[in-house]
Amino acid sequence: MTSDHSKPTTRPDGVKIAQIVLHIDRPIVLIGLMGSGKSTVGRRLAKMMGTDFADSDYEIEQAAQLSIPEIFERFGEPHFRDGERRVISRLVEEGAGVIATGGGAFMNEDTRALILEKAVAVWLDCDIETLVERTSRKDNRPLLKDGDPHEILSRLHETREPAYSQAQVHVATKDGPHEDTAMQILEAIDAWL
C-alpha cells in the first residue's frame, strides 16, 4: 500500500475538494472492467484527497509472490478470486483511503457485500473501444489471452453490468486528464452523500 498523508492536492477547486473529503468516512473502492482507469485514476484521487492508495492486484502479487497471470495459470481463477477477496477485505478493514480492485473482484458476492457495506463503491464505466485500446498496451491480462479483446470485453461488460450497477456511485470515464476523472468521482460521491 502506498502512502501519502500529505495535504490534499492544491487545485483551484482545492477548498471544494477539502470540503468533500471531510464528509467521506470510509474507503473509496474503484470497480470496473480492466482498462477503465482504476489504478491510474485511483492514485490521482488519493493524492488529491491527501490519503493513501492501494491496488488490490499489487497486494495480491506481493502476498502470493507470484504475478496474477502466474496465479491464474498455476491455481486457476477460483483460487485467485478467493485470495483477492481476502486481500480486499484486509484493505477495507485497514481503512485504506482509495482502493483499486481487479475487474472481476466485485463479481464475488462476499467481496461485493463487504465493499457495499463498509466502503463507497465507485463504478468506473468506459466504452469498449477505449478499453480495447488501453488493455492492448500490456500483455498481463489473463482473461484476454484467448480470443478477440473487443468481443471478450463486450461480453464481460454485459455479464458484469448487473453487479457493477449496485455500486453507490457510477462515473462514466473517457480519455482525458486523470485529474478530471478524479474530480468527477469526488463530485459524484459528494452528490451521493
C-alpha positions as CSV (number, residue, x, y, z in Angstrom):
1,M,0.0,0.0,0.0
2,T,1.5,3.3,-1.0
3,S,1.0,6.1,1.5
4,D,0.8,9.9,1.0
5,H,-0.7,11.5,4.1
6,S,0.2,15.0,2.9
7,K,-2.3,17.7,2.4
8,P,-4.8,17.2,-0.5
9,T,-3.5,18.4,-3.9
10,T,-3.8,22.2,-4.3
11,R,-6.0,23.0,-7.3
12,P,-8.2,26.0,-8.0
13,D,-11.0,23.9,-6.5
14,G,-8.9,22.8,-3.5
15,V,-11.4,24.2,-1.0
16,K,-14.2,22.2,-2.6
17,I,-12.0,19.0,-2.5
18,A,-11.2,19.6,1.2
19,Q,-14.9,20.1,2.0
20,I,-15.9,16.9,0.1
21,V,-13.1,14.8,1.8
22,L,-14.3,15.9,5.2
23,H,-17.6,14.0,4.6
24,I,-16.0,10.8,3.4
25,D,-15.8,8.4,6.4
26,R,-14.9,5.2,4.7
27,P,-12.6,3.8,1.9
28,I,-13.4,4.5,-1.7
29,V,-13.2,1.3,-3.7
30,L,-12.9,1.6,-7.5
31,I,-14.5,-1.1,-9.6
32,G,-15.0,-1.6,-13.3
33,L,-13.6,-3.5,-16.2
34,M,-9.9,-3.8,-16.9
35,G,-8.6,-0.7,-18.5
36,S,-11.2,1.6,-17.0
37,G,-8.5,3.6,-15.1
38,K,-9.0,2.2,-11.6
39,S,-5.2,2.2,-10.8
40,T,-4.1,5.4,-12.5
41,V,-7.2,7.4,-11.5
42,G,-7.1,5.9,-8.1
43,R,-3.5,7.1,-7.5
44,R,-4.5,10.6,-8.6
45,L,-7.7,10.6,-6.5
46,A,-5.7,9.5,-3.4
47,K,-3.2,12.2,-4.0
48,M,-5.9,14.8,-4.5
49,M,-7.5,13.7,-1.2
50,G,-4.2,13.5,0.7
51,T,-4.8,9.9,1.6
52,D,-3.2,6.5,0.9
53,F,-3.8,4.3,-2.2
54,A,-3.8,0.6,-2.5
55,D,-4.0,-1.6,-5.6
56,S,-5.5,-5.0,-4.8
57,D,-3.8,-6.7,-7.7
58,Y,-0.4,-5.4,-6.5
59,E,-1.2,-6.5,-2.9
60,I,-2.2,-10.0,-4.2
61,E,1.0,-10.3,-6.1
62,Q,3.0,-9.3,-3.0
63,A,1.2,-11.8,-0.8
64,A,1.5,-14.7,-3.3
65,Q,5.0,-13.8,-4.5
66,L,3.6,-14.5,-8.0
67,S,2.2,-12.4,-10.8
68,I,-1.5,-12.5,-11.4
69,P,-1.0,-14.4,-14.7
70,E,1.1,-17.0,-12.8
71,I,-1.6,-17.4,-10.1
72,F,-4.3,-17.9,-12.8
73,E,-2.0,-20.4,-14.6
74,R,-0.9,-22.4,-11.6
75,F,-4.0,-22.4,-9.4
76,G,-6.9,-21.2,-11.6
77,E,-9.4,-18.3,-11.3
78,P,-11.4,-19.6,-8.3
79,H,-8.1,-19.7,-6.2
80,F,-7.2,-16.2,-7.4
81,R,-10.7,-14.8,-6.5
82,D,-10.5,-16.3,-3.0
83,G,-7.2,-14.6,-2.4
84,E,-8.5,-11.4,-3.9
85,R,-11.5,-11.4,-1.6
86,R,-9.2,-11.8,1.5
87,V,-6.9,-9.0,0.3
88,I,-9.7,-6.6,-0.4
89,S,-11.3,-7.4,3.0
90,R,-7.9,-6.6,4.7
91,L,-7.5,-3.3,2.8
92,V,-11.1,-2.2,3.6
93,E,-10.7,-3.2,7.3
94,E,-7.4,-1.3,7.5
95,G,-9.2,1.7,6.2
96,A,-7.1,2.3,3.1
97,G,-8.2,5.7,1.6
98,V,-8.6,4.7,-2.1
99,I,-8.5,1.0,-3.3
100,A,-8.3,0.0,-6.9
101,T,-9.7,-3.6,-7.5
102,G,-9.3,-6.1,-10.3
103,G,-12.1,-6.1,-12.8
104,G,-13.7,-9.3,-11.5
105,A,-13.4,-8.6,-7.8
106,F,-16.9,-7.1,-7.5
107,M,-18.4,-10.2,-9.1
108,N,-17.7,-12.2,-5.9
109,E,-20.8,-12.0,-3.8
110,D,-18.9,-11.8,-0.5
111,T,-16.5,-9.2,-1.8
112,R,-19.3,-7.1,-3.2
113,A,-21.3,-7.3,0.1
114,L,-18.2,-6.2,2.1
115,I,-17.5,-3.3,-0.2
116,L,-21.1,-2.1,-0.3
117,E,-21.4,-2.3,3.5
118,K,-18.0,-0.8,4.6
119,A,-16.8,1.4,1.7
120,V,-18.1,3.6,-1.1
121,A,-18.1,1.6,-4.4
122,V,-17.4,3.7,-7.5
123,W,-18.0,2.1,-10.8
124,L,-15.7,3.5,-13.5
125,D,-17.5,2.8,-16.7
126,C,-15.8,3.2,-20.0
127,D,-16.7,2.5,-23.7
128,I,-15.4,-0.8,-25.1
129,E,-13.2,0.8,-27.9
130,T,-11.3,2.7,-25.3
131,L,-10.9,-0.4,-23.1
132,V,-9.6,-2.4,-26.0
133,E,-7.0,0.3,-26.8
134,R,-5.9,0.6,-23.2
135,T,-5.7,-3.1,-22.5
136,S,-3.6,-3.7,-25.6
137,R,-0.7,-1.7,-24.0
138,K,0.1,-4.6,-21.6
139,D,0.3,-8.3,-22.0
140,N,-0.7,-9.2,-18.5
141,R,-4.5,-9.7,-18.9
142,P,-5.2,-13.4,-18.4
143,L,-8.9,-13.1,-19.5
144,L,-7.9,-11.5,-22.8
145,K,-5.3,-14.2,-23.8
146,D,-7.6,-16.5,-25.8
147,G,-9.7,-14.5,-28.1
148,D,-10.8,-11.2,-29.6
149,P,-10.4,-8.5,-26.9
150,H,-13.3,-6.5,-28.2
151,E,-15.6,-9.5,-28.0
152,I,-14.3,-10.6,-24.6
153,L,-14.6,-7.1,-23.1
154,S,-18.1,-6.6,-24.6
155,R,-19.2,-9.9,-23.1
156,L,-17.6,-9.1,-19.7
157,H,-19.4,-5.7,-19.7
158,E,-22.7,-7.3,-20.4
159,T,-22.3,-10.0,-17.7
160,R,-20.8,-7.8,-15.1
161,E,-23.1,-4.8,-15.5
162,P,-25.8,-6.1,-13.2
163,A,-23.2,-6.4,-10.3
164,Y,-21.4,-3.2,-11.2
165,S,-24.6,-1.2,-11.2
166,Q,-25.0,-2.0,-7.5
167,A,-22.2,0.4,-6.7
168,Q,-23.3,3.5,-4.8
169,V,-21.6,5.8,-7.4
170,H,-21.3,5.4,-11.2
171,V,-18.9,7.6,-13.2
172,A,-18.5,7.3,-17.0
173,T,-14.8,7.8,-17.9
174,K,-13.3,8.8,-21.1
175,D,-9.8,9.8,-22.4
176,G,-8.7,12.9,-20.7
177,P,-6.7,14.1,-17.7
178,H,-6.8,11.6,-14.8
179,E,-7.3,14.6,-12.5
180,D,-10.6,15.5,-14.2
181,T,-11.9,11.9,-13.7
182,A,-10.7,12.0,-10.1
183,M,-12.6,15.3,-9.6
184,Q,-15.7,13.7,-11.2
185,I,-15.5,10.9,-8.7
186,L,-15.3,13.3,-5.8
187,E,-18.3,15.3,-7.1
188,A,-20.3,12.1,-7.7
189,I,-19.5,10.9,-4.1
190,D,-20.5,14.3,-2.7
191,A,-23.8,14.2,-4.6
192,W,-24.4,10.6,-3.3
193,L,-23.6,11.7,0.3
